[in-house]
Amino acid sequence: MRCHYCDREASFAPELNGVEVGLCDQHFREQFEYLAENDALAYLRHKFDIDRPD
């Protein structure tokens, strides 16, 4: 599978409801950082009741 954003080989391929999106290492990191900056990760932690170990 190829990266959704560029033509590199995808290292990650998250899937949701049958839709799979390929991401290379660089674009995976960029998307992860984007989610962290926009409080999306906090929302997901709360939604799925995920606690971090101390």
N, C-alpha and C positions, 0 to 999 in steps of 0.2 A: 504494500500500500504506500502511496505517496502522501506527502504532507499537504494539507488543505491549503496552506498559504504559499508554499514554494514547491519546487520539484524534487526536493530531497526525499530520501527514504524515511518513512514515518517510524519513529521509535515507540510511539504511543498511539493507541486507537480506541479512545473512549467510545462507548455505545450507549445510547438512550433511546428507548422505544424503537429499536431496530435500525436506527440511524447511526452509522459509524463514521467518525471523523479522524483522519490521520494527522498526527503532529510530529514534526521532527523535534530534537532536543531543544533547539533555540526557541521555536515557537511555543513549545510546551511551557518553557520557563516564562516567556513573555505573557502567556495567557494566565499562568499561575500568579504572576506578579500583578496583573490587571485585576484579578479576582480579589487579591489581598488588599489592594488599594481601594477597592470599592465596597468593602465590607461584605462581599458575597460569601467569603469563607466563614465569617462569624454567623451569618444567616444560616448557612448549611449546618454548622455545628449545632446551632440552636434547634433547627428543624429536626435534625436526626438525633438530638440529645447526646452529642458526643462530648465526653469529658477528657481533658488532657491529663495524663498522670503528672503528679507533682514531682 
